[in-house]
């Protein structure tokens, strides 16, 4: 695929590439220049695209449970004295 560059330095991304990258009007792209001379263009994804990437815990930990765990650790682990 080819695309010409205008006098303003603009070009049209071929339709097949836009469809492959799922680009829509208003989307942004990032360019990466590699030492071997190649350039890679990738879509710049919004933060909302990360939603659901981390699975939530099965149950939430309550403040009371956290306080109890800290108290238990304080009893089990003796503090070192400073000299």
HTML snippet that shows the backbone in 3Dmol.js (N, CA, C, O; Angstrom):
<script src="https://3Dmol.org/build/3Dmol-min.js"></script>
<div id="view" style="width:600px;height:400px;position:relative"></div>
<script>
const pdb = `
ATOM      1  N   UNK A   1       0.844  -1.183   0.000  1.00  0.00           N
ATOM      2  CA  UNK A   1       0.000   0.000   0.000  1.00  0.00           C
ATOM      3  C   UNK A   1       0.883   1.238   0.000  1.00  0.00           C
ATOM      4  O   UNK A   1       1.980   1.237   0.558  1.00  0.00           O
ATOM      5  N   UNK A   2       0.401   2.263  -0.617  1.00  0.00           N
ATOM      6  CA  UNK A   2       1.139   3.521  -0.707  1.00  0.00           C
ATOM      7  C   UNK A   2       0.222   4.672  -0.370  1.00  0.00           C
ATOM      8  O   UNK A   2      -1.001   4.566  -0.463  1.00  0.00           O
ATOM      9  N   UNK A   3       0.839   5.782   0.026  1.00  0.00           N
ATOM     10  CA  UNK A   3       0.104   7.006   0.289  1.00  0.00           C
ATOM     11  C   UNK A   3       1.045   8.167   0.011  1.00  0.00           C
ATOM     12  O   UNK A   3       2.195   8.155   0.450  1.00  0.00           O
ATOM     13  N   UNK A   4       0.569   9.165  -0.712  1.00  0.00           N
ATOM     14  CA  UNK A   4       1.385  10.329  -1.045  1.00  0.00           C
ATOM     15  C   UNK A   4       1.374  11.327   0.109  1.00  0.00           C
ATOM     16  O   UNK A   4       0.429  11.374   0.896  1.00  0.00           O
ATOM     17  N   UNK A   5       2.427  12.116   0.197  1.00  0.00           N
ATOM     18  CA  UNK A   5       2.524  13.167   1.215  1.00  0.00           C
ATOM     19  C   UNK A   5       2.240  14.500   0.537  1.00  0.00           C
ATOM     20  O   UNK A   5       2.799  14.803  -0.517  1.00  0.00           O
ATOM     21  N   UNK A   6       1.365  15.293   1.152  1.00  0.00           N
ATOM     22  CA  UNK A   6       1.001  16.597   0.584  1.00  0.00           C
ATOM     23  C   UNK A   6       2.084  17.622   0.901  1.00  0.00           C
ATOM     24  O   UNK A   6       3.026  17.337   1.641  1.00  0.00           O
ATOM     25  N   UNK A   7       1.938  18.826   0.330  1.00  0.00           N
ATOM     26  CA  UNK A   7       2.895  19.906   0.590  1.00  0.00           C
ATOM     27  C   UNK A   7       2.871  20.331   2.057  1.00  0.00           C
ATOM     28  O   UNK A   7       3.826  20.938   2.542  1.00  0.00           O
ATOM     29  N   UNK A   8       1.786  20.018   2.764  1.00  0.00           N
ATOM     30  CA  UNK A   8       1.689  20.332   4.196  1.00  0.00           C
ATOM     31  C   UNK A   8       2.252  19.209   5.074  1.00  0.00           C
ATOM     32  O   UNK A   8       2.216  19.305   6.301  1.00  0.00           O
ATOM     33  N   UNK A   9       2.769  18.151   4.453  1.00  0.00           N
ATOM     34  CA  UNK A   9       3.326  17.040   5.201  1.00  0.00           C
ATOM     35  C   UNK A   9       2.279  16.053   5.692  1.00  0.00           C
ATOM     36  O   UNK A   9       2.549  15.248   6.583  1.00  0.00           O
ATOM     37  N   UNK A  10       1.096  16.112   5.121  1.00  0.00           N
ATOM     38  CA  UNK A  10       0.013  15.222   5.533  1.00  0.00           C
ATOM     39  C   UNK A  10      -0.113  14.056   4.565  1.00  0.00           C
ATOM     40  O   UNK A  10       0.300  14.135   3.408  1.00  0.00           O
ATOM     41  N   UNK A  11      -0.689  12.982   5.061  1.00  0.00           N
ATOM     42  CA  UNK A  11      -0.937  11.815   4.223  1.00  0.00           C
ATOM     43  C   UNK A  11      -2.248  11.172   4.649  1.00  0.00           C
ATOM     44  O   UNK A  11      -2.753  11.439   5.740  1.00  0.00           O
ATOM     45  N   UNK A  12      -2.785  10.340   3.802  1.00  0.00           N
ATOM     46  CA  UNK A  12      -3.998   9.597   4.124  1.00  0.00           C
ATOM     47  C   UNK A  12      -3.602   8.176   4.480  1.00  0.00           C
ATOM     48  O   UNK A  12      -2.871   7.525   3.733  1.00  0.00           O
ATOM     49  N   UNK A  13      -4.080   7.696   5.614  1.00  0.00           N
ATOM     50  CA  UNK A  13      -3.822   6.317   6.001  1.00  0.00           C
ATOM     51  C   UNK A  13      -4.756   5.450   5.161  1.00  0.00           C
ATOM     52  O   UNK A  13      -5.969   5.660   5.169  1.00  0.00           O
ATOM     53  N   UNK A  14      -4.207   4.490   4.447  1.00  0.00           N
ATOM     54  CA  UNK A  14      -5.059   3.647   3.592  1.00  0.00           C
ATOM     55  C   UNK A  14      -6.184   2.980   4.392  1.00  0.00           C
ATOM     56  O   UNK A  14      -6.020   2.636   5.562  1.00  0.00           O
ATOM     57  N   UNK A  15      -7.321   2.809   3.730  1.00  0.00           N
ATOM     58  CA  UNK A  15      -8.514   2.259   4.374  1.00  0.00           C
ATOM     59  C   UNK A  15      -8.243   0.906   5.018  1.00  0.00           C
ATOM     60  O   UNK A  15      -8.718   0.647   6.124  1.00  0.00           O
ATOM     61  N   UNK A  16      -7.498   0.049   4.354  1.00  0.00           N
ATOM     62  CA  UNK A  16      -7.215  -1.280   4.907  1.00  0.00           C
ATOM     63  C   UNK A  16      -6.454  -1.177   6.235  1.00  0.00           C
ATOM     64  O   UNK A  16      -6.699  -1.955   7.158  1.00  0.00           O
ATOM     65  N   UNK A  17      -5.530  -0.214   6.325  1.00  0.00           N
ATOM     66  CA  UNK A  17      -4.759  -0.012   7.566  1.00  0.00           C
ATOM     67  C   UNK A  17      -5.668   0.544   8.656  1.00  0.00           C
ATOM     68  O   UNK A  17      -5.614   0.098   9.802  1.00  0.00           O
ATOM     69  N   UNK A  18      -6.514   1.531   8.294  1.00  0.00           N
ATOM     70  CA  UNK A  18      -7.457   2.100   9.284  1.00  0.00           C
ATOM     71  C   UNK A  18      -8.372   1.023   9.832  1.00  0.00           C
ATOM     72  O   UNK A  18      -8.632   0.980  11.034  1.00  0.00           O
ATOM     73  N   UNK A  19      -8.861   0.155   8.965  1.00  0.00           N
ATOM     74  CA  UNK A  19      -9.752  -0.912   9.421  1.00  0.00           C
ATOM     75  C   UNK A  19      -9.003  -1.914  10.291  1.00  0.00           C
ATOM     76  O   UNK A  19      -9.530  -2.363  11.309  1.00  0.00           O
ATOM     77  N   UNK A  20      -7.784  -2.268   9.903  1.00  0.00           N
ATOM     78  CA  UNK A  20      -6.986  -3.232  10.662  1.00  0.00           C
ATOM     79  C   UNK A  20      -6.688  -2.703  12.072  1.00  0.00           C
ATOM     80  O   UNK A  20      -6.748  -3.453  13.046  1.00  0.00           O
ATOM     81  N   UNK A  21      -6.366  -1.404  12.173  1.00  0.00           N
ATOM     82  CA  UNK A  21      -6.065  -0.792  13.472  1.00  0.00           C
ATOM     83  C   UNK A  21      -7.320  -0.276  14.181  1.00  0.00           C
ATOM     84  O   UNK A  21      -7.241   0.269  15.282  1.00  0.00           O
ATOM     85  N   UNK A  22      -8.474  -0.453  13.540  1.00  0.00           N
ATOM     86  CA  UNK A  22      -9.758   0.018  14.072  1.00  0.00           C
ATOM     87  C   UNK A  22      -9.724   1.514  14.392  1.00  0.00           C
ATOM     88  O   UNK A  22     -10.205   1.947  15.439  1.00  0.00           O
ATOM     89  N   UNK A  23      -9.151   2.288  13.481  1.00  0.00           N
ATOM     90  CA  UNK A  23      -9.064   3.738  13.657  1.00  0.00           C
ATOM     91  C   UNK A  23     -10.340   4.397  13.165  1.00  0.00           C
ATOM     92  O   UNK A  23     -10.899   4.035  12.130  1.00  0.00           O
ATOM     93  N   UNK A  24     -10.783   5.382  13.949  1.00  0.00           N
ATOM     94  CA  UNK A  24     -11.965   6.158  13.600  1.00  0.00           C
ATOM     95  C   UNK A  24     -11.559   7.623  13.512  1.00  0.00           C
ATOM     96  O   UNK A  24     -10.508   7.994  14.034  1.00  0.00           O
ATOM     97  N   UNK A  25     -12.363   8.469  12.864  1.00  0.00           N
ATOM     98  CA  UNK A  25     -12.048   9.894  12.821  1.00  0.00           C
ATOM     99  C   UNK A  25     -11.873  10.447  14.235  1.00  0.00           C
ATOM    100  O   UNK A  25     -12.697  10.195  15.114  1.00  0.00           O
ATOM    101  N   UNK A  26     -10.801  11.197  14.442  1.00  0.00           N
ATOM    102  CA  UNK A  26     -10.519  11.789  15.755  1.00  0.00           C
ATOM    103  C   UNK A  26      -9.555  10.961  16.596  1.00  0.00           C
ATOM    104  O   UNK A  26      -9.008  11.464  17.577  1.00  0.00           O
ATOM    105  N   UNK A  27      -9.336   9.693  16.226  1.00  0.00           N
ATOM    106  CA  UNK A  27      -8.375   8.859  16.960  1.00  0.00           C
ATOM    107  C   UNK A  27      -6.965   9.406  16.750  1.00  0.00           C
ATOM    108  O   UNK A  27      -6.689  10.094  15.767  1.00  0.00           O
ATOM    109  N   UNK A  28      -6.083   9.087  17.689  1.00  0.00           N
ATOM    110  CA  UNK A  28      -4.694   9.509  17.595  1.00  0.00           C
ATOM    111  C   UNK A  28      -3.816   8.286  17.376  1.00  0.00           C
ATOM    112  O   UNK A  28      -4.158   7.174  17.780  1.00  0.00           O
ATOM    113  N   UNK A  29      -2.679   8.514  16.728  1.00  0.00           N
ATOM    114  CA  UNK A  29      -1.722   7.436  16.506  1.00  0.00           C
ATOM    115  C   UNK A  29      -0.359   7.878  17.032  1.00  0.00           C
ATOM    116  O   UNK A  29      -0.074   9.070  17.139  1.00  0.00           O
ATOM    117  N   UNK A  30       0.478   6.892  17.357  1.00  0.00           N
ATOM    118  CA  UNK A  30       1.839   7.153  17.828  1.00  0.00           C
ATOM    119  C   UNK A  30       2.800   6.550  16.808  1.00  0.00           C
ATOM    120  O   UNK A  30       2.516   5.522  16.193  1.00  0.00           O
ATOM    121  N   UNK A  31       3.943   7.213  16.642  1.00  0.00           N
ATOM    122  CA  UNK A  31       4.969   6.737  15.728  1.00  0.00           C
ATOM    123  C   UNK A  31       6.216   6.402  16.536  1.00  0.00           C
ATOM    124  O   UNK A  31       6.620   7.159  17.419  1.00  0.00           O
ATOM    125  N   UNK A  32       6.818   5.263  16.224  1.00  0.00           N
ATOM    126  CA  UNK A  32       8.044   4.826  16.883  1.00  0.00           C
ATOM    127  C   UNK A  32       9.117   4.637  15.815  1.00  0.00           C
ATOM    128  O   UNK A  32       8.920   3.888  14.858  1.00  0.00           O
ATOM    129  N   UNK A  33      10.251   5.317  15.978  1.00  0.00           N
ATOM    130  CA  UNK A  33      11.355   5.203  15.031  1.00  0.00           C
ATOM    131  C   UNK A  33      12.389   4.248  15.619  1.00  0.00           C
ATOM    132  O   UNK A  33      12.866   4.456  16.734  1.00  0.00           O
ATOM    133  N   UNK A  34      12.729   3.218  14.881  1.00  0.00           N
ATOM    134  CA  UNK A  34      13.687   2.213  15.324  1.00  0.00           C
ATOM    135  C   UNK A  34      15.062   2.491  14.724  1.00  0.00           C
ATOM    136  O   UNK A  34      15.165   3.081  13.649  1.00  0.00           O
ATOM    137  N   UNK A  35      16.118   2.067  15.418  1.00  0.00           N
ATOM    138  CA  UNK A  35      17.482   2.307  14.921  1.00  0.00           C
ATOM    139  C   UNK A  35      17.755   1.720  13.534  1.00  0.00           C
ATOM    140  O   UNK A  35      18.628   2.213  12.820  1.00  0.00           O
ATOM    141  N   UNK A  36      17.030   0.690  13.153  1.00  0.00           N
ATOM    142  CA  UNK A  36      17.263   0.079  11.834  1.00  0.00           C
ATOM    143  C   UNK A  36      16.590   0.853  10.696  1.00  0.00           C
ATOM    144  O   UNK A  36      16.656   0.440   9.538  1.00  0.00           O
ATOM    145  N   UNK A  37      15.940   1.977  11.028  1.00  0.00           N
ATOM    146  CA  UNK A  37      15.323   2.821  10.008  1.00  0.00           C
ATOM    147  C   UNK A  37      13.840   2.582   9.803  1.00  0.00           C
ATOM    148  O   UNK A  37      13.198   3.317   9.052  1.00  0.00           O
ATOM    149  N   UNK A  38      13.284   1.577  10.450  1.00  0.00           N
ATOM    150  CA  UNK A  38      11.858   1.327  10.304  1.00  0.00           C
ATOM    151  C   UNK A  38      11.064   2.234  11.229  1.00  0.00           C
ATOM    152  O   UNK A  38      11.552   2.656  12.277  1.00  0.00           O
ATOM    153  N   UNK A  39       9.846   2.525  10.830  1.00  0.00           N
ATOM    154  CA  UNK A  39       8.930   3.340  11.626  1.00  0.00           C
ATOM    155  C   UNK A  39       7.662   2.532  11.833  1.00  0.00           C
ATOM    156  O   UNK A  39       7.138   1.940  10.890  1.00  0.00           O
ATOM    157  N   UNK A  40       7.169   2.506  13.054  1.00  0.00           N
ATOM    158  CA  UNK A  40       5.962   1.761  13.383  1.00  0.00           C
ATOM    159  C   UNK A  40       4.898   2.754  13.825  1.00  0.00           C
ATOM    160  O   UNK A  40       5.168   3.655  14.619  1.00  0.00           O
ATOM    161  N   UNK A  41       3.694   2.584  13.310  1.00  0.00           N
ATOM    162  CA  UNK A  41       2.569   3.421  13.705  1.00  0.00           C
ATOM    163  C   UNK A  41       1.568   2.545  14.458  1.00  0.00           C
ATOM    164  O   UNK A  41       1.145   1.499  13.967  1.00  0.00           O
ATOM    165  N   UNK A  42       1.199   2.992  15.657  1.00  0.00           N
ATOM    166  CA  UNK A  42       0.230   2.258  16.464  1.00  0.00           C
ATOM    167  C   UNK A  42      -0.854   3.206  16.946  1.00  0.00           C
ATOM    168  O   UNK A  42      -0.593   4.394  17.136  1.00  0.00           O
ATOM    169  N   UNK A  43      -2.064   2.705  17.145  1.00  0.00           N
ATOM    170  CA  UNK A  43      -3.109   3.572  17.682  1.00  0.00           C
ATOM    171  C   UNK A  43      -2.797   3.937  19.120  1.00  0.00           C
ATOM    172  O   UNK A  43      -2.319   3.103  19.889  1.00  0.00           O
ATOM    173  N   UNK A  44      -3.067   5.183  19.485  1.00  0.00           N
ATOM    174  CA  UNK A  44      -2.907   5.625  20.873  1.00  0.00           C
ATOM    175  C   UNK A  44      -4.219   5.316  21.574  1.00  0.00           C
ATOM    176  O   UNK A  44      -5.250   5.921  21.279  1.00  0.00           O
ATOM    177  N   UNK A  45      -4.174   4.384  22.490  1.00  0.00           N
ATOM    178  CA  UNK A  45      -5.393   3.926  23.147  1.00  0.00           C
ATOM    179  C   UNK A  45      -5.755   4.815  24.323  1.00  0.00           C
ATOM    180  O   UNK A  45      -4.871   5.254  25.059  1.00  0.00           O
ATOM    181  N   UNK A  46      -7.043   5.086  24.514  1.00  0.00           N
ATOM    182  CA  UNK A  46      -7.456   5.873  25.678  1.00  0.00           C
ATOM    183  C   UNK A  46      -7.342   5.030  26.946  1.00  0.00           C
ATOM    184  O   UNK A  46      -7.334   3.801  26.883  1.00  0.00           O
ATOM    185  N   UNK A  47      -7.255   5.686  28.076  1.00  0.00           N
ATOM    186  CA  UNK A  47      -7.141   4.996  29.361  1.00  0.00           C
ATOM    187  C   UNK A  47      -8.328   4.071  29.590  1.00  0.00           C
ATOM    188  O   UNK A  47      -8.186   3.021  30.217  1.00  0.00           O
ATOM    189  N   UNK A  48      -9.476   4.446  29.093  1.00  0.00           N
ATOM    190  CA  UNK A  48     -10.670   3.620  29.297  1.00  0.00           C
ATOM    191  C   UNK A  48     -10.544   2.252  28.638  1.00  0.00           C
ATOM    192  O   UNK A  48     -11.272   1.325  28.992  1.00  0.00           O
ATOM    193  N   UNK A  49      -9.626   2.117  27.681  1.00  0.00           N
ATOM    194  CA  UNK A  49      -9.445   0.818  27.044  1.00  0.00           C
ATOM    195  C   UNK A  49      -8.818  -0.202  27.993  1.00  0.00           C
ATOM    196  O   UNK A  49      -8.833  -1.402  27.717  1.00  0.00           O
ATOM    197  N   UNK A  50      -8.270   0.273  29.107  1.00  0.00           N
ATOM    198  CA  UNK A  50      -7.671  -0.629  30.095  1.00  0.00           C
ATOM    199  C   UNK A  50      -8.708  -1.220  31.046  1.00  0.00           C
ATOM    200  O   UNK A  50      -8.400  -2.117  31.831  1.00  0.00           O
ATOM    201  N   UNK A  51      -9.928  -0.714  30.972  1.00  0.00           N
ATOM    202  CA  UNK A  51     -10.982  -1.210  31.865  1.00  0.00           C
ATOM    203  C   UNK A  51     -11.152  -2.713  31.675  1.00  0.00           C
ATOM    204  O   UNK A  51     -11.265  -3.202  30.551  1.00  0.00           O
ATOM    205  N   UNK A  52     -11.169  -3.436  32.791  1.00  0.00           N
ATOM    206  CA  UNK A  52     -11.380  -4.867  32.770  1.00  0.00           C
ATOM    207  C   UNK A  52     -10.117  -5.688  32.587  1.00  0.00           C
ATOM    208  O   UNK A  52     -10.183  -6.916  32.544  1.00  0.00           O
ATOM    209  N   UNK A  53      -8.956  -5.030  32.478  1.00  0.00           N
ATOM    210  CA  UNK A  53      -7.717  -5.765  32.272  1.00  0.00           C
ATOM    211  C   UNK A  53      -7.277  -6.487  33.552  1.00  0.00           C
ATOM    212  O   UNK A  53      -6.633  -7.534  33.489  1.00  0.00           O
ATOM    213  N   UNK A  54      -7.627  -5.923  34.705  1.00  0.00           N
ATOM    214  CA  UNK A  54      -7.305  -6.549  35.990  1.00  0.00           C
ATOM    215  C   UNK A  54      -8.598  -7.067  36.597  1.00  0.00           C
ATOM    216  O   UNK A  54      -9.572  -6.327  36.743  1.00  0.00           O
ATOM    217  N   UNK A  55      -8.596  -8.334  36.944  1.00  0.00           N
ATOM    218  CA  UNK A  55      -9.802  -8.925  37.518  1.00  0.00           C
ATOM    219  C   UNK A  55      -9.942  -8.495  38.979  1.00  0.00           C
ATOM    220  O   UNK A  55      -8.955  -8.475  39.713  1.00  0.00           O
ATOM    221  N   UNK A  56     -11.158  -8.151  39.404  1.00  0.00           N
ATOM    222  CA  UNK A  56     -11.349  -7.733  40.803  1.00  0.00           C
ATOM    223  C   UNK A  56     -11.207  -8.924  41.744  1.00  0.00           C
ATOM    224  O   UNK A  56     -11.378 -10.078  41.351  1.00  0.00           O
ATOM    225  N   UNK A  57     -10.885  -8.608  43.009  1.00  0.00           N
ATOM    226  CA  UNK A  57     -10.815  -9.664  44.017  1.00  0.00           C
ATOM    227  C   UNK A  57     -12.195 -10.242  44.228  1.00  0.00           C
ATOM    228  O   UNK A  57     -13.207  -9.597  43.954  1.00  0.00           O
ATOM    229  N   UNK A  58     -12.222 -11.467  44.720  1.00  0.00           N
ATOM    230  CA  UNK A  58     -13.508 -12.113  44.931  1.00  0.00           C
ATOM    231  C   UNK A  58     -14.280 -11.458  46.067  1.00  0.00           C
ATOM    232  O   UNK A  58     -15.503 -11.334  46.007  1.00  0.00           O
ATOM    233  N   UNK A  59     -13.558 -11.039  47.106  1.00  0.00           N
ATOM    234  CA  UNK A  59     -14.236 -10.357  48.207  1.00  0.00           C
ATOM    235  C   UNK A  59     -13.361  -9.206  48.679  1.00  0.00           C
ATOM    236  O   UNK A  59     -12.133  -9.298  48.677  1.00  0.00           O
ATOM    237  N   UNK A  60     -14.001  -8.140  49.075  1.00  0.00           N
ATOM    238  CA  UNK A  60     -13.277  -6.973  49.553  1.00  0.00           C
ATOM    239  C   UNK A  60     -12.797  -7.209  50.980  1.00  0.00           C
ATOM    240  O   UNK A  60     -13.405  -7.966  51.738  1.00  0.00           O
ATOM    241  N   UNK A  61     -11.709  -6.558  51.330  1.00  0.00           N
ATOM    242  CA  UNK A  61     -11.185  -6.650  52.685  1.00  0.00           C
ATOM    243  C   UNK A  61     -11.705  -5.441  53.453  1.00  0.00           C
ATOM    244  O   UNK A  61     -11.579  -4.304  52.997  1.00  0.00           O
ATOM    245  N   UNK A  62     -12.286  -5.690  54.610  1.00  0.00           N
ATOM    246  CA  UNK A  62     -12.847  -4.589  55.403  1.00  0.00           C
ATOM    247  C   UNK A  62     -11.746  -3.897  56.202  1.00  0.00           C
ATOM    248  O   UNK A  62     -10.658  -4.444  56.384  1.00  0.00           O
ATOM    249  N   UNK A  63     -12.035  -2.711  56.667  1.00  0.00           N
ATOM    250  CA  UNK A  63     -11.100  -1.957  57.502  1.00  0.00           C
ATOM    251  C   UNK A  63     -10.846  -2.717  58.799  1.00  0.00           C
ATOM    252  O   UNK A  63      -9.723  -2.730  59.302  1.00  0.00           O
ATOM    253  N   UNK A  64     -11.869  -3.339  59.333  1.00  0.00           N
ATOM    254  CA  UNK A  64     -11.716  -4.112  60.576  1.00  0.00           C
ATOM    255  C   UNK A  64     -10.748  -5.271  60.358  1.00  0.00           C
ATOM    256  O   UNK A  64      -9.915  -5.552  61.220  1.00  0.00           O
ATOM    257  N   UNK A  65     -10.851  -5.952  59.205  1.00  0.00           N
ATOM    258  CA  UNK A  65      -9.926  -7.046  58.903  1.00  0.00           C
ATOM    259  C   UNK A  65      -8.494  -6.541  58.784  1.00  0.00           C
ATOM    260  O   UNK A  65      -7.562  -7.188  59.262  1.00  0.00           O
ATOM    261  N   UNK A  66      -8.316  -5.382  58.147  1.00  0.00           N
ATOM    262  CA  UNK A  66      -6.974  -4.810  58.014  1.00  0.00           C
ATOM    263  C   UNK A  66      -6.401  -4.437  59.375  1.00  0.00           C
ATOM    264  O   UNK A  66      -5.231  -4.703  59.648  1.00  0.00           O
ATOM    265  N   UNK A  67      -7.221  -3.819  60.237  1.00  0.00           N
ATOM    266  CA  UNK A  67      -6.773  -3.444  61.581  1.00  0.00           C
ATOM    267  C   UNK A  67      -6.373  -4.677  62.378  1.00  0.00           C
ATOM    268  O   UNK A  67      -5.365  -4.669  63.084  1.00  0.00           O
ATOM    269  N   UNK A  68      -7.152  -5.718  62.262  1.00  0.00           N
ATOM    270  CA  UNK A  68      -6.859  -6.970  62.969  1.00  0.00           C
ATOM    271  C   UNK A  68      -5.549  -7.584  62.467  1.00  0.00           C
ATOM    272  O   UNK A  68      -4.762  -8.081  63.272  1.00  0.00           O
ATOM    273  N   UNK A  69      -5.303  -7.560  61.166  1.00  0.00           N
ATOM    274  CA  UNK A  69      -4.075  -8.102  60.605  1.00  0.00           C
ATOM    275  C   UNK A  69      -2.858  -7.314  61.059  1.00  0.00           C
ATOM    276  O   UNK A  69      -1.815  -7.899  61.352  1.00  0.00           O
ATOM    277  N   UNK A  70      -2.978  -5.998  61.122  1.00  0.00           N
ATOM    278  CA  UNK A  70      -1.862  -5.155  61.583  1.00  0.00           C
ATOM    279  C   UNK A  70      -1.580  -5.436  63.051  1.00  0.00           C
ATOM    280  O   UNK A  70      -0.420  -5.559  63.444  1.00  0.00           O
ATOM    281  N   UNK A  71      -2.618  -5.538  63.863  1.00  0.00           N
ATOM    282  CA  UNK A  71      -2.447  -5.817  65.293  1.00  0.00           C
ATOM    283  C   UNK A  71      -1.807  -7.187  65.500  1.00  0.00           C
ATOM    284  O   UNK A  71      -0.943  -7.335  66.364  1.00  0.00           O
ATOM    285  N   UNK A  72      -2.211  -8.178  64.731  1.00  0.00           N
ATOM    286  CA  UNK A  72      -1.640  -9.519  64.857  1.00  0.00           C
ATOM    287  C   UNK A  72      -0.169  -9.514  64.470  1.00  0.00           C
ATOM    288  O   UNK A  72       0.641 -10.177  65.117  1.00  0.00           O
ATOM    289  N   UNK A  73       0.187  -8.781  63.431  1.00  0.00           N
ATOM    290  CA  UNK A  73       1.582  -8.708  63.003  1.00  0.00           C
ATOM    291  C   UNK A  73       2.433  -7.978  64.036  1.00  0.00           C
ATOM    292  O   UNK A  73       3.599  -8.318  64.235  1.00  0.00           O
ATOM    293  N   UNK A  74       1.853  -6.979  64.692  1.00  0.00           N
ATOM    294  CA  UNK A  74       2.592  -6.233  65.707  1.00  0.00           C
ATOM    295  C   UNK A  74       2.891  -7.112  66.917  1.00  0.00           C
ATOM    296  O   UNK A  74       3.942  -6.966  67.541  1.00  0.00           O
ATOM    297  N   UNK A  75       1.998  -8.004  67.249  1.00  0.00           N
ATOM    298  CA  UNK A  75       2.198  -8.893  68.390  1.00  0.00           C
ATOM    299  C   UNK A  75       3.226  -9.966  68.050  1.00  0.00           C
ATOM    300  O   UNK A  75       4.068 -10.297  68.884  1.00  0.00           O
ATOM    301  N   UNK A  76       3.171 -10.506  66.856  1.00  0.00           N
ATOM    302  CA  UNK A  76       4.047 -11.598  66.456  1.00  0.00           C
ATOM    303  C   UNK A  76       5.464 -11.109  66.174  1.00  0.00           C
ATOM    304  O   UNK A  76       6.425 -11.791  66.529  1.00  0.00           O
ATOM    305  N   UNK A  77       5.614  -9.959  65.553  1.00  0.00           N
ATOM    306  CA  UNK A  77       6.914  -9.450  65.156  1.00  0.00           C
ATOM    307  C   UNK A  77       7.428  -8.459  66.201  1.00  0.00           C
ATOM    308  O   UNK A  77       6.905  -7.348  66.301  1.00  0.00           O
ATOM    309  N   UNK A  78       8.447  -8.843  66.983  1.00  0.00           N
ATOM    310  CA  UNK A  78       8.976  -7.902  67.988  1.00  0.00           C
ATOM    311  C   UNK A  78       9.745  -6.767  67.292  1.00  0.00           C
ATOM    312  O   UNK A  78      10.400  -6.969  66.269  1.00  0.00           O
ATOM    313  N   UNK A  79       9.645  -5.607  67.864  1.00  0.00           N
ATOM    314  CA  UNK A  79      10.352  -4.443  67.312  1.00  0.00           C
ATOM    315  C   UNK A  79      11.786  -4.465  67.778  1.00  0.00           C
ATOM    316  O   UNK A  79      12.071  -4.833  68.918  1.00  0.00           O
ATOM    317  N   UNK A  80      12.673  -4.079  66.919  1.00  0.00           N
ATOM    318  CA  UNK A  80      14.098  -3.970  67.288  1.00  0.00           C
ATOM    319  C   UNK A  80      14.319  -2.650  67.977  1.00  0.00           C
ATOM    320  O   UNK A  80      13.764  -1.620  67.594  1.00  0.00           O
ATOM    321  N   UNK A  81      15.133  -2.704  68.991  1.00  0.00           N
ATOM    322  CA  UNK A  81      15.461  -1.468  69.710  1.00  0.00           C
ATOM    323  C   UNK A  81      16.598  -0.756  69.002  1.00  0.00           C
ATOM    324  O   UNK A  81      17.543  -1.370  68.506  1.00  0.00           O
ATOM    325  N   UNK A  82      16.475   0.536  68.973  1.00  0.00           N
ATOM    326  CA  UNK A  82      17.554   1.337  68.383  1.00  0.00           C
ATOM    327  C   UNK A  82      18.636   1.544  69.432  1.00  0.00           C
ATOM    328  O   UNK A  82      18.349   1.693  70.620  1.00  0.00           O
ATOM    329  N   UNK A  83      19.849   1.551  68.987  1.00  0.00           N
ATOM    330  CA  UNK A  83      20.967   1.749  69.928  1.00  0.00           C
ATOM    331  C   UNK A  83      21.430   3.150  69.922  1.00  0.00           C
ATOM    332  O   UNK A  83      22.360   3.495  70.651  1.00  0.00           O
TER     333      UNK A  83
END
`;
const viewer = $3Dmol.createViewer("view");
viewer.addModel(pdb, "pdb");
viewer.setStyle({}, {cartoon: {color: "spectrum"}});
viewer.zoomTo();
viewer.render();
</script>
